[in-house]
Structure formats: C-alpha cells, structure tokens
Amino acid sequence: MLPAGAMRAKTKAISAEELRLIATAGSPEFGKATYAKITWRLIPFLFLLYILAYLDRVNVGFAKLQMATDLKFSDTVYGWGAGSFFIGCFFFEVPSNVILHKVGAKIWIARIMIVWGVISAAMYTSNQLIFYLLRFLLGVAEAGFFPGIILYLTFWYMRTHRAKMVGGFMTAIALAGVIGGPISGWIPGNMAGVSGLKGWQWLFLLEGLPSVVVGVLVLFFLDDGPAKAKWLSDDEKALVLRRLDEEEKIKRSQAEMNHAFLDAFRNAKAWVMCVVYFGIVMGTCGISFWLPQITKDTTTKDPVQIGLLSAVPWAAAAIAMLWNGHHSGVTGERGWHVAGACMIGAVAFAVSAMPGVGGFAGLAALTVAAAGVMSAVSCFWSVPTGILSGTAAAAGIAWINSVGNLAGFVSPYVVGKIRDAAHSMTLALSMLAVSVLIAGLLTIIVTGMKPKQAQPQPAVVWSLRSV
C-alpha cells in the first residue's frame, strides 16, 4: 500500500492530467484544429477512391455509344447489363459492410478496390451474356464500398459534422462526371484500333487499372480508426474518442435508437429510408447511364463534344452538393435539405420531358435535375446514421444502400425498355420525375417536419458547433 503522501501526490497528478485533457477537449481552437487535421488527412483520399469507383461504375454509358453498335445491343440489353451491377451489390452489400465493421476498414476497402479494378479493366465483353456476367461481378466486387465509407466516417465524426463531411465526400460523384466525361469521351474516339482493341475496350482498361494501384495504397494510408492513427497525438485521439463515446451514450439513451444487428431491420424509419433512397437513385442513375446517349440524340454525335457537354450537369451538381451539405451542417436541419432538393430535381426532370424541350434547353433542364438529386444525396445519409448505431448502423446503412441501389438496375433497364418501345425519352424522363418526387414527399413524412424548438443540448454537442 502506498504511503499517504505518495497517494496524495498520485491523486494530485492524475487530477492535473484530467483537468488538462478536459481543458483542451473543451477548447474550440483545439477541437477545430484536430478535426481540420483529420479532414485534410481523410477526405481528399476518400474523395479519390470514390471518383475511381464511380468512373468504373458508369463509364459503361460512354462505352455504350460504340459498344452497342459493335455488338448489336438494343437499349434494353444495355439497360439490363448496366443495371446488373446493382443486382450484385444488392446480394453482397450487407455482408460486406458487416465484415468491414469486424475486420477493419483498411483491409476491406483495399480488397474491394483491387478486385473491382481488375474486373473493370477486363471488361472485354463479346456478347450480351458475358456483358451481364461481368457487370454483375463488378457489383459483387464493389459491394460494401460506399456504405463502408459512410460507416467509416462515423468512426471519426459526430453527427453534427457528418452531413458536411458526407456531402464533401460525395461531391466525388459530380467531380467524376466533370473529369470522367471528357476523358471517357476522348478515349474511345482516339484509342480505337490501338493494339487491336476497340475504343470502348480501351476505356474500360485505362479507367480500371488506376483502381488497382490506389487499392494497394489504401493499405498504407488508411487507419481503422482514431485509436490506431499514428498521425494524431494522444490528446487529439482522446478528444475524438471521448466525443464519439459520449455521442454513442446519448444515442443509446434515446428511445428510437437501435444498436443490435436485427434492429436495423426492425426500425420502420429505416425501411422508409430504403424507399426514399430508391427514388433518389432512380434519378441519379437516369442521368449517369443515359446522359451521354441523350446528348448524342439531341445535341451532337461527336464523342469528345459529348464528353465535354456531359460534364456541365455534373459541375453544377458539385457546386449544389457543397452548398446544400454546408447549409445543412450550419442549420442542423436534414429533412428539408433532402426533400427540397428532390422536389427541385423532380420539376427539372418534368421540364426536360416536355415535347420540344431538347438540345441545349434540355441539357439545361437536366443540369438542374442533376443538381437537385445530387444535393439530396449529399444530405441523405445524415438521416439514417442518426437513428442507428453500432452493428445496426453497419447493417442498416448497407441495407438502405442495397435496397435503394436496386433502382440502379430498374432505372437503366426501364429507360431502355421505354426507348425501344417509344423511340423517345419523354415517358422515361417523366417516370424519373415521379420517382424523385415520391422520394421527397416520403422524406417529409419520415423526418416528421415540425417547427424546430430550442432544446437543451449536451455540452459535447454544443462544443462541436464551433469546430
């Protein structure tokens, strides 16, 4: 047993250390610097990962301009193949995200990227059956990537900052369109015949291999969480972990909070969010997979010009996503930032579907539609992550994403079917407008739009407002 003097000295030392940590944890300057450090370390790299993922997912839209002619694919065949990706995602999304939660993000995200990059680069399809199979396998390989990143952000950020971080991260979709459009238009038009490959085959190869290389880099750059981040000081780790722990306790104390695996499937709001996300994805995939074809039909047939014009809606979407995510983070409001964006997108889709609206007027309408639906995506994930935690969050995020992404199959397939039958995009664009509108209305219902009332908040949440 320690002498009384030694015991008093030890107690005094511990108290001083605790006071120091409490003081730094409560300092807005220290908190702001810590989270800025985390953001600059993680978000640009995750941004790059998602750009590569999205390019490999949707570059089939540009490949289709040549591939459909070479392989005699109808719009229905193309739509079925493009959508097969999401069938693969659907069956493996939840297991993949639960595995990530168990084994760690670094190993699992690296595995996802390397495998999908190999499959994407090998997309040398010769008939529709192989086309369907490779797109399905690409979905299996990528399953869990996006919900895994969303889950990964919950290991670092509290809910007060998550909408802004997710919004910033998801502008990678729009930037992929801005960068990928011109590149994906240039490759098929300039690489055709090189080494005996078609231009669209070069497109898959040159946009697939970078994913493999960056996938290897994930093993050296990402950490599974703050506790394992050697680039954070002990005080910085303590700050982040304590705040996450306190938020978790607050979540568990709420009646509607769900933590266990099966809770993800028992929560009625989670099921409604599946439908909401389904409607939003109907709109995003309508633009992603058909914008090059619409541009070719109504504006120009030059592949390079198609690529350049296709970048315009995505540039507008990037700006809108950043603004919507930032404004949601500042105000603390989520529902209307999703619902309002959906309604703007729905109106724009409806305008683009009107007879006689084509060419640059149609492109302008689709630009507003892209900005609307992508702005909804930028704030969407702050809603389900606010009602689920722990293993339920891992399963729930993946479940919502996988069910919602079934629209990734339905949207291109139904649009292709309509085009083959009607030889027009009018009915198809109207269908997208209705889907996005329903998503907006359901968001209003599920978030229970009521006037905000000032309520006392835990000190830890208040302190983060200035971070």
DRENVEX-708394 format. One record per residue (C-alpha): residue number from 1; y, x, z. Coordinates in steps of 0.5 Angstrom, whole numbers, plus 500, padded with zeros to 3 digits. Layout:
N
pavo: NUM	py: Y	px: X	pz: Z
...
REM end
This chain:
467
pavo: 1	py: 500	px: 500	pz: 500
pavo: 2	py: 507	px: 503	pz: 498
pavo: 3	py: 512	px: 504	pz: 504
pavo: 4	py: 517	px: 499	pz: 505
pavo: 5	py: 523	px: 504	pz: 502
pavo: 6	py: 518	px: 505	pz: 496
pavo: 7	py: 517	px: 498	pz: 495
pavo: 8	py: 525	px: 496	pz: 495
pavo: 9	py: 526	px: 502	pz: 490
pavo: 10	py: 521	px: 499	pz: 485
pavo: 11	py: 523	px: 492	pz: 486
pavo: 12	py: 530	px: 494	pz: 485
pavo: 13	py: 528	px: 498	pz: 479
pavo: 14	py: 525	px: 492	pz: 476
pavo: 15	py: 530	px: 487	pz: 477
pavo: 16	py: 535	px: 492	pz: 474
pavo: 17	py: 531	px: 492	pz: 468
pavo: 18	py: 530	px: 485	pz: 468
pavo: 19	py: 538	px: 484	pz: 468
pavo: 20	py: 539	px: 489	pz: 462
pavo: 21	py: 534	px: 485	pz: 458
pavo: 22	py: 537	px: 478	pz: 460
pavo: 23	py: 544	px: 481	pz: 458
pavo: 24	py: 542	px: 484	pz: 452
pavo: 25	py: 538	px: 478	pz: 450
pavo: 26	py: 544	px: 473	pz: 451
pavo: 27	py: 549	px: 478	pz: 447
pavo: 28	py: 551	px: 474	pz: 441
pavo: 29	py: 552	px: 481	pz: 438
pavo: 30	py: 545	px: 484	pz: 440
pavo: 31	py: 542	px: 478	pz: 437
pavo: 32	py: 546	px: 478	pz: 431
pavo: 33	py: 544	px: 485	pz: 429
pavo: 34	py: 537	px: 484	pz: 431
pavo: 35	py: 536	px: 478	pz: 426
pavo: 36	py: 540	px: 481	pz: 421
pavo: 37	py: 535	px: 487	pz: 421
pavo: 38	py: 529	px: 483	pz: 421
pavo: 39	py: 532	px: 479	pz: 415
pavo: 40	py: 534	px: 485	pz: 411
pavo: 41	py: 527	px: 488	pz: 412
pavo: 42	py: 523	px: 482	pz: 410
pavo: 43	py: 527	px: 477	pz: 406
pavo: 44	py: 528	px: 482	pz: 400
pavo: 45	py: 521	px: 484	pz: 400
pavo: 46	py: 518	px: 477	pz: 400
pavo: 47	py: 523	px: 475	pz: 395
pavo: 48	py: 520	px: 480	pz: 390
pavo: 49	py: 513	px: 477	pz: 392
pavo: 50	py: 515	px: 470	pz: 390
pavo: 51	py: 518	px: 472	pz: 384
pavo: 52	py: 512	px: 475	pz: 381
pavo: 53	py: 508	px: 469	pz: 384
pavo: 54	py: 512	px: 464	pz: 380
pavo: 55	py: 512	px: 468	pz: 374
pavo: 56	py: 505	px: 469	pz: 374
pavo: 57	py: 504	px: 461	pz: 375
pavo: 58	py: 509	px: 458	pz: 370
pavo: 59	py: 509	px: 464	pz: 364
pavo: 60	py: 504	px: 459	pz: 361
pavo: 61	py: 510	px: 455	pz: 359
pavo: 62	py: 512	px: 460	pz: 354
pavo: 63	py: 505	px: 463	pz: 352
pavo: 64	py: 504	px: 455	pz: 350
pavo: 65	py: 509	px: 456	pz: 344
pavo: 66	py: 505	px: 461	pz: 341
pavo: 67	py: 498	px: 460	pz: 344
pavo: 68	py: 498	px: 452	pz: 343
pavo: 69	py: 499	px: 454	pz: 335
pavo: 70	py: 494	px: 459	pz: 335
pavo: 71	py: 488	px: 456	pz: 339
pavo: 72	py: 490	px: 449	pz: 336
pavo: 73	py: 491	px: 446	pz: 343
pavo: 74	py: 494	px: 439	pz: 344
pavo: 75	py: 500	px: 438	pz: 349
pavo: 76	py: 494	px: 434	pz: 353
pavo: 77	py: 490	px: 440	pz: 353
pavo: 78	py: 496	px: 445	pz: 355
pavo: 79	py: 498	px: 440	pz: 361
pavo: 80	py: 491	px: 440	pz: 363
pavo: 81	py: 490	px: 447	pz: 363
pavo: 82	py: 497	px: 448	pz: 366
pavo: 83	py: 495	px: 444	pz: 372
pavo: 84	py: 488	px: 446	pz: 373
pavo: 85	py: 492	px: 452	pz: 377
pavo: 86	py: 493	px: 447	pz: 382
pavo: 87	py: 486	px: 444	pz: 383
pavo: 88	py: 484	px: 451	pz: 385
pavo: 89	py: 490	px: 451	pz: 390
pavo: 90	py: 488	px: 444	pz: 393
pavo: 91	py: 481	px: 446	pz: 395
pavo: 92	py: 483	px: 453	pz: 398
pavo: 93	py: 490	px: 452	pz: 401
pavo: 94	py: 488	px: 450	pz: 408
pavo: 95	py: 482	px: 455	pz: 409
pavo: 96	py: 486	px: 461	pz: 406
pavo: 97	py: 492	px: 459	pz: 411
pavo: 98	py: 488	px: 459	pz: 417
pavo: 99	py: 484	px: 465	pz: 415
pavo: 100	py: 491	px: 469	pz: 415
pavo: 101	py: 493	px: 466	pz: 422
pavo: 102	py: 487	px: 469	pz: 424
pavo: 103	py: 486	px: 476	pz: 421
pavo: 104	py: 494	px: 477	pz: 420
pavo: 105	py: 499	px: 476	pz: 414
pavo: 106	py: 499	px: 484	pz: 412
pavo: 107	py: 491	px: 484	pz: 409
pavo: 108	py: 491	px: 477	pz: 407
pavo: 109	py: 497	px: 477	pz: 403
pavo: 110	py: 496	px: 483	pz: 400
pavo: 111	py: 489	px: 481	pz: 398
pavo: 112	py: 492	px: 474	pz: 395
pavo: 113	py: 497	px: 478	pz: 390
pavo: 114	py: 492	px: 483	pz: 388
pavo: 115	py: 487	px: 478	pz: 386
pavo: 116	py: 491	px: 474	pz: 382
pavo: 117	py: 495	px: 479	pz: 379
pavo: 118	py: 488	px: 481	pz: 376
pavo: 119	py: 486	px: 474	pz: 374
pavo: 120	py: 493	px: 473	pz: 371
pavo: 121	py: 493	px: 480	pz: 367
pavo: 122	py: 486	px: 478	pz: 364
pavo: 123	py: 488	px: 471	pz: 361
pavo: 124	py: 486	px: 473	pz: 354
pavo: 125	py: 483	px: 466	pz: 353
pavo: 126	py: 480	px: 464	pz: 347
pavo: 127	py: 478	px: 457	pz: 347
pavo: 128	py: 480	px: 451	pz: 352
pavo: 129	py: 474	px: 451	pz: 357
pavo: 130	py: 476	px: 459	pz: 358
pavo: 131	py: 483	px: 457	pz: 359
pavo: 132	py: 481	px: 451	pz: 364
pavo: 133	py: 477	px: 456	pz: 368
pavo: 134	py: 482	px: 462	pz: 368
pavo: 135	py: 488	px: 457	pz: 370
pavo: 136	py: 483	px: 454	pz: 376
pavo: 137	py: 481	px: 461	pz: 378
pavo: 138	py: 488	px: 463	pz: 378
pavo: 139	py: 490	px: 458	pz: 383
pavo: 140	py: 484	px: 459	pz: 387
pavo: 141	py: 486	px: 467	pz: 388
pavo: 142	py: 494	px: 465	pz: 389
pavo: 143	py: 492	px: 459	pz: 394
pavo: 144	py: 495	px: 460	pz: 401
pavo: 145	py: 500	px: 465	pz: 399
pavo: 146	py: 506	px: 460	pz: 399
pavo: 147	py: 504	px: 456	pz: 405
pavo: 148	py: 502	px: 463	pz: 408
pavo: 149	py: 509	px: 466	pz: 407
pavo: 150	py: 512	px: 460	pz: 410
pavo: 151	py: 508	px: 461	pz: 416
pavo: 152	py: 509	px: 468	pz: 417
pavo: 153	py: 517	px: 466	pz: 417
pavo: 154	py: 515	px: 462	pz: 424
pavo: 155	py: 512	px: 469	pz: 427
pavo: 156	py: 519	px: 472	pz: 426
pavo: 157	py: 525	px: 466	pz: 426
pavo: 158	py: 526	px: 460	pz: 431
pavo: 159	py: 527	px: 453	pz: 427
pavo: 160	py: 535	px: 454	pz: 428
pavo: 161	py: 534	px: 459	pz: 423
pavo: 162	py: 528	px: 458	pz: 419
pavo: 163	py: 532	px: 453	pz: 414
pavo: 164	py: 536	px: 458	pz: 412
pavo: 165	py: 531	px: 464	pz: 411
pavo: 166	py: 526	px: 459	pz: 407
pavo: 167	py: 532	px: 457	pz: 403
pavo: 168	py: 534	px: 464	pz: 401
pavo: 169	py: 527	px: 466	pz: 400
pavo: 170	py: 525	px: 460	pz: 396
pavo: 171	py: 531	px: 462	pz: 391
pavo: 172	py: 526	px: 467	pz: 388
pavo: 173	py: 523	px: 461	pz: 384
pavo: 174	py: 530	px: 460	pz: 381
pavo: 175	py: 531	px: 467	pz: 380
pavo: 176	py: 524	px: 468	pz: 377
pavo: 177	py: 527	px: 463	pz: 372
pavo: 178	py: 533	px: 466	pz: 371
pavo: 179	py: 530	px: 473	pz: 370
pavo: 180	py: 523	px: 471	pz: 367
pavo: 181	py: 526	px: 466	pz: 362
pavo: 182	py: 529	px: 472	pz: 358
pavo: 183	py: 523	px: 476	pz: 359
pavo: 184	py: 518	px: 471	pz: 357
pavo: 185	py: 522	px: 469	pz: 351
pavo: 186	py: 522	px: 476	pz: 349
pavo: 187	py: 515	px: 479	pz: 350
pavo: 188	py: 511	px: 474	pz: 345
pavo: 189	py: 517	px: 475	pz: 340
pavo: 190	py: 517	px: 482	pz: 340
pavo: 191	py: 510	px: 485	pz: 342
pavo: 192	py: 506	px: 480	pz: 337
pavo: 193	py: 500	px: 485	pz: 334
pavo: 194	py: 501	px: 491	pz: 338
pavo: 195	py: 494	px: 494	pz: 340
pavo: 196	py: 491	px: 488	pz: 336
pavo: 197	py: 494	px: 483	pz: 341
pavo: 198	py: 497	px: 476	pz: 340
pavo: 199	py: 505	px: 476	pz: 343
pavo: 200	py: 502	px: 471	pz: 349
pavo: 201	py: 497	px: 475	pz: 351
pavo: 202	py: 502	px: 481	pz: 352
pavo: 203	py: 506	px: 476	pz: 356
pavo: 204	py: 500	px: 475	pz: 361
pavo: 205	py: 498	px: 482	pz: 361
pavo: 206	py: 505	px: 485	pz: 362
pavo: 207	py: 507	px: 480	pz: 368
pavo: 208	py: 500	px: 480	pz: 371
pavo: 209	py: 500	px: 488	pz: 373
pavo: 210	py: 506	px: 488	pz: 377
pavo: 211	py: 503	px: 483	pz: 382
pavo: 212	py: 497	px: 488	pz: 383
pavo: 213	py: 502	px: 494	pz: 384
pavo: 214	py: 506	px: 490	pz: 389
pavo: 215	py: 500	px: 487	pz: 393
pavo: 216	py: 498	px: 494	pz: 394
pavo: 217	py: 505	px: 496	pz: 397
pavo: 218	py: 504	px: 490	pz: 402
pavo: 219	py: 499	px: 494	pz: 406
pavo: 220	py: 504	px: 499	pz: 407
pavo: 221	py: 511	px: 495	pz: 408
pavo: 222	py: 509	px: 488	pz: 412
pavo: 223	py: 507	px: 487	pz: 419
pavo: 224	py: 503	px: 482	pz: 422
pavo: 225	py: 509	px: 480	pz: 427
pavo: 226	py: 515	px: 483	pz: 431
pavo: 227	py: 510	px: 486	pz: 436
pavo: 228	py: 507	px: 490	pz: 431
pavo: 229	py: 514	px: 492	pz: 428
pavo: 230	py: 515	px: 500	pz: 429
pavo: 231	py: 522	px: 499	pz: 426
pavo: 232	py: 524	px: 494	pz: 432
pavo: 233	py: 526	px: 497	pz: 438
pavo: 234	py: 523	px: 495	pz: 445
pavo: 235	py: 529	px: 491	pz: 446
pavo: 236	py: 529	px: 488	pz: 440
pavo: 237	py: 522	px: 486	pz: 440
pavo: 238	py: 523	px: 483	pz: 447
pavo: 239	py: 529	px: 479	pz: 444
pavo: 240	py: 525	px: 476	pz: 438
pavo: 241	py: 518	px: 475	pz: 442
pavo: 242	py: 522	px: 471	pz: 448
pavo: 243	py: 526	px: 467	pz: 444
pavo: 244	py: 519	px: 465	pz: 440
pavo: 245	py: 516	px: 464	pz: 446
pavo: 246	py: 521	px: 459	pz: 449
pavo: 247	py: 521	px: 455	pz: 443
pavo: 248	py: 514	px: 454	pz: 443
pavo: 249	py: 514	px: 452	pz: 450
pavo: 250	py: 520	px: 447	pz: 448
pavo: 251	py: 515	px: 444	pz: 442
pavo: 252	py: 509	px: 443	pz: 446
pavo: 253	py: 513	px: 439	pz: 451
pavo: 254	py: 515	px: 434	pz: 446
pavo: 255	py: 511	px: 428	pz: 445
pavo: 256	py: 511	px: 428	pz: 438
pavo: 257	py: 509	px: 436	pz: 438
pavo: 258	py: 502	px: 438	pz: 435
pavo: 259	py: 498	px: 444	pz: 436
pavo: 260	py: 491	px: 444	pz: 435
pavo: 261	py: 488	px: 444	pz: 428
pavo: 262	py: 486	px: 437	pz: 428
pavo: 263	py: 493	px: 435	pz: 430
pavo: 264	py: 495	px: 437	pz: 423
pavo: 265	py: 491	px: 431	pz: 420
pavo: 266	py: 493	px: 426	pz: 426
pavo: 267	py: 500	px: 426	pz: 425
pavo: 268	py: 503	px: 420	pz: 421
pavo: 269	py: 509	px: 424	pz: 419
pavo: 270	py: 505	px: 430	pz: 416
pavo: 271	py: 502	px: 425	pz: 411
pavo: 272	py: 508	px: 422	pz: 409
pavo: 273	py: 511	px: 429	pz: 408
pavo: 274	py: 505	px: 430	pz: 403
pavo: 275	py: 507	px: 424	pz: 399
pavo: 276	py: 515	px: 427	pz: 399
pavo: 277	py: 513	px: 434	pz: 397
pavo: 278	py: 508	px: 431	pz: 392
pavo: 279	py: 514	px: 427	pz: 389
pavo: 280	py: 519	px: 433	pz: 389
pavo: 281	py: 513	px: 438	pz: 386
pavo: 282	py: 513	px: 433	pz: 380
pavo: 283	py: 520	px: 434	pz: 379
pavo: 284	py: 520	px: 442	pz: 379
pavo: 285	py: 513	px: 442	pz: 375
pavo: 286	py: 516	px: 438	pz: 370
pavo: 287	py: 522	px: 443	pz: 369
pavo: 288	py: 517	px: 449	pz: 370
pavo: 289	py: 512	px: 447	pz: 365
pavo: 290	py: 516	px: 443	pz: 360
pavo: 291	py: 523	px: 446	pz: 359
pavo: 292	py: 521	px: 451	pz: 354
pavo: 293	py: 518	px: 446	pz: 350
pavo: 294	py: 524	px: 441	pz: 351
pavo: 295	py: 529	px: 447	pz: 349
pavo: 296	py: 525	px: 448	pz: 343
pavo: 297	py: 524	px: 441	pz: 341
pavo: 298	py: 532	px: 439	pz: 342
pavo: 299	py: 536	px: 446	pz: 341
pavo: 300	py: 533	px: 452	pz: 338
pavo: 301	py: 526	px: 455	pz: 335
pavo: 302	py: 528	px: 462	pz: 337
pavo: 303	py: 523	px: 465	pz: 342
pavo: 304	py: 529	px: 469	pz: 345
pavo: 305	py: 534	px: 464	pz: 345
pavo: 306	py: 529	px: 459	pz: 348
pavo: 307	py: 528	px: 464	pz: 354
pavo: 308	py: 536	px: 465	pz: 355
pavo: 309	py: 537	px: 458	pz: 355
pavo: 310	py: 532	px: 456	pz: 360
pavo: 311	py: 535	px: 461	pz: 365
pavo: 312	py: 541	px: 456	pz: 365
pavo: 313	py: 538	px: 451	pz: 369
pavo: 314	py: 535	px: 456	pz: 374
pavo: 315	py: 541	px: 460	pz: 375
pavo: 316	py: 544	px: 453	pz: 377
pavo: 317	py: 538	px: 452	pz: 382
pavo: 318	py: 539	px: 458	pz: 385
pavo: 319	py: 546	px: 457	pz: 387
pavo: 320	py: 545	px: 450	pz: 389
pavo: 321	py: 539	px: 452	pz: 394
pavo: 322	py: 543	px: 457	pz: 397
pavo: 323	py: 549	px: 453	pz: 399
pavo: 324	py: 544	px: 447	pz: 401
pavo: 325	py: 540	px: 451	pz: 405
pavo: 326	py: 546	px: 455	pz: 408
pavo: 327	py: 549	px: 448	pz: 410
pavo: 328	py: 543	px: 445	pz: 413
pavo: 329	py: 543	px: 451	pz: 417
pavo: 330	py: 550	px: 450	pz: 419
pavo: 331	py: 550	px: 443	pz: 421
pavo: 332	py: 543	px: 443	pz: 424
pavo: 333	py: 541	px: 437	pz: 419
pavo: 334	py: 535	px: 437	pz: 415
pavo: 335	py: 533	px: 430	pz: 412
pavo: 336	py: 539	px: 428	pz: 408
pavo: 337	py: 539	px: 435	pz: 405
pavo: 338	py: 533	px: 434	pz: 402
pavo: 339	py: 534	px: 426	pz: 401
pavo: 340	py: 541	px: 427	pz: 398
pavo: 341	py: 538	px: 433	pz: 393
pavo: 342	py: 532	px: 429	pz: 391
pavo: 343	py: 537	px: 423	pz: 389
pavo: 344	py: 541	px: 427	pz: 385
pavo: 345	py: 535	px: 430	pz: 381
pavo: 346	py: 533	px: 423	pz: 380
pavo: 347	py: 539	px: 421	pz: 377
pavo: 348	py: 540	px: 427	pz: 373
pavo: 349	py: 532	px: 426	pz: 370
pavo: 350	py: 534	px: 419	pz: 368
pavo: 351	py: 540	px: 421	pz: 364
pavo: 352	py: 536	px: 426	pz: 361
pavo: 353	py: 531	px: 421	pz: 359
pavo: 354	py: 536	px: 416	pz: 356
pavo: 355	py: 536	px: 416	pz: 348
pavo: 356	py: 540	px: 420	pz: 344
pavo: 357	py: 541	px: 425	pz: 350
pavo: 358	py: 539	px: 431	pz: 347
pavo: 359	py: 541	px: 438	pz: 345
pavo: 360	py: 546	px: 441	pz: 350
pavo: 361	py: 547	px: 435	pz: 353
pavo: 362	py: 540	px: 434	pz: 355
pavo: 363	py: 540	px: 441	pz: 358
pavo: 364	py: 546	px: 440	pz: 362
pavo: 365	py: 542	px: 434	pz: 365
pavo: 366	py: 536	px: 438	pz: 366
pavo: 367	py: 540	px: 443	pz: 369
pavo: 368	py: 543	px: 438	pz: 375
pavo: 369	py: 536	px: 436	pz: 375
pavo: 370	py: 533	px: 443	pz: 377
pavo: 371	py: 539	px: 444	pz: 382
pavo: 372	py: 537	px: 437	pz: 385
pavo: 373	py: 530	px: 438	pz: 386
pavo: 374	py: 530	px: 446	pz: 388
pavo: 375	py: 535	px: 444	pz: 393
pavo: 376	py: 531	px: 439	pz: 396
pavo: 377	py: 525	px: 444	pz: 396
pavo: 378	py: 530	px: 449	pz: 400
pavo: 379	py: 530	px: 445	pz: 406
pavo: 380	py: 524	px: 441	pz: 406
pavo: 381	py: 520	px: 446	pz: 410
pavo: 382	py: 524	px: 446	pz: 416
pavo: 383	py: 522	px: 439	pz: 417
pavo: 384	py: 514	px: 439	pz: 418
pavo: 385	py: 515	px: 446	pz: 421
pavo: 386	py: 519	px: 442	pz: 426
pavo: 387	py: 513	px: 438	pz: 428
pavo: 388	py: 507	px: 442	pz: 428
pavo: 389	py: 506	px: 449	pz: 432
pavo: 390	py: 500	px: 454	pz: 433
pavo: 391	py: 494	px: 453	pz: 429
pavo: 392	py: 496	px: 446	pz: 427
pavo: 393	py: 502	px: 449	pz: 423
pavo: 394	py: 498	px: 454	pz: 419
pavo: 395	py: 493	px: 448	pz: 417
pavo: 396	py: 499	px: 443	pz: 417
pavo: 397	py: 503	px: 447	pz: 412
pavo: 398	py: 497	px: 449	pz: 408
pavo: 399	py: 495	px: 441	pz: 408
pavo: 400	py: 502	px: 439	pz: 406
pavo: 401	py: 503	px: 444	pz: 400
pavo: 402	py: 496	px: 443	pz: 397
pavo: 403	py: 497	px: 435	pz: 397
pavo: 404	py: 504	px: 436	pz: 395
pavo: 405	py: 502	px: 441	pz: 389
pavo: 406	py: 497	px: 436	pz: 386
pavo: 407	py: 503	px: 434	pz: 383
pavo: 408	py: 502	px: 441	pz: 379
pavo: 409	py: 496	px: 438	pz: 376
pavo: 410	py: 499	px: 431	pz: 375
pavo: 411	py: 506	px: 433	pz: 372
pavo: 412	py: 504	px: 437	pz: 366
pavo: 413	py: 498	px: 433	pz: 365
pavo: 414	py: 501	px: 426	pz: 365
pavo: 415	py: 507	px: 429	pz: 361
pavo: 416	py: 503	px: 432	pz: 356
pavo: 417	py: 499	px: 425	pz: 355
pavo: 418	py: 505	px: 422	pz: 354
pavo: 419	py: 508	px: 426	pz: 349
pavo: 420	py: 501	px: 426	pz: 345
pavo: 421	py: 502	px: 418	pz: 345
pavo: 422	py: 509	px: 417	pz: 344
pavo: 423	py: 512	px: 424	pz: 341
pavo: 424	py: 518	px: 423	pz: 346
pavo: 425	py: 520	px: 426	pz: 353
pavo: 426	py: 524	px: 419	pz: 354
pavo: 427	py: 518	px: 416	pz: 358
pavo: 428	py: 516	px: 423	pz: 361
pavo: 429	py: 523	px: 424	pz: 364
pavo: 430	py: 523	px: 417	pz: 367
pavo: 431	py: 517	px: 418	pz: 370
pavo: 432	py: 519	px: 424	pz: 373
pavo: 433	py: 526	px: 421	pz: 376
pavo: 434	py: 522	px: 415	pz: 379
pavo: 435	py: 517	px: 421	pz: 383
pavo: 436	py: 523	px: 424	pz: 385
pavo: 437	py: 527	px: 418	pz: 387
pavo: 438	py: 521	px: 416	pz: 392
pavo: 439	py: 521	px: 423	pz: 395
pavo: 440	py: 528	px: 422	pz: 397
pavo: 441	py: 527	px: 415	pz: 400
pavo: 442	py: 521	px: 417	pz: 404
pavo: 443	py: 525	px: 423	pz: 407
pavo: 444	py: 530	px: 418	pz: 409
pavo: 445	py: 524	px: 414	pz: 413
pavo: 446	py: 520	px: 419	pz: 416
pavo: 447	py: 526	px: 423	pz: 419
pavo: 448	py: 529	px: 417	pz: 422
pavo: 449	py: 536	px: 417	pz: 419
pavo: 450	py: 540	px: 416	pz: 425
pavo: 451	py: 547	px: 418	pz: 427
pavo: 452	py: 547	px: 425	pz: 431
pavo: 453	py: 548	px: 424	pz: 438
pavo: 454	py: 550	px: 430	pz: 442
pavo: 455	py: 545	px: 432	pz: 447
pavo: 456	py: 544	px: 438	pz: 452
pavo: 457	py: 540	px: 444	pz: 448
pavo: 458	py: 536	px: 449	pz: 452
pavo: 459	py: 540	px: 456	pz: 452
pavo: 460	py: 536	px: 460	pz: 448
pavo: 461	py: 537	px: 455	pz: 442
pavo: 462	py: 545	px: 455	pz: 444
pavo: 463	py: 545	px: 462	pz: 444
pavo: 464	py: 542	px: 463	pz: 437
pavo: 465	py: 547	px: 459	pz: 434
pavo: 466	py: 552	px: 465	pz: 433
pavo: 467	py: 546	px: 469	pz: 431
REM end
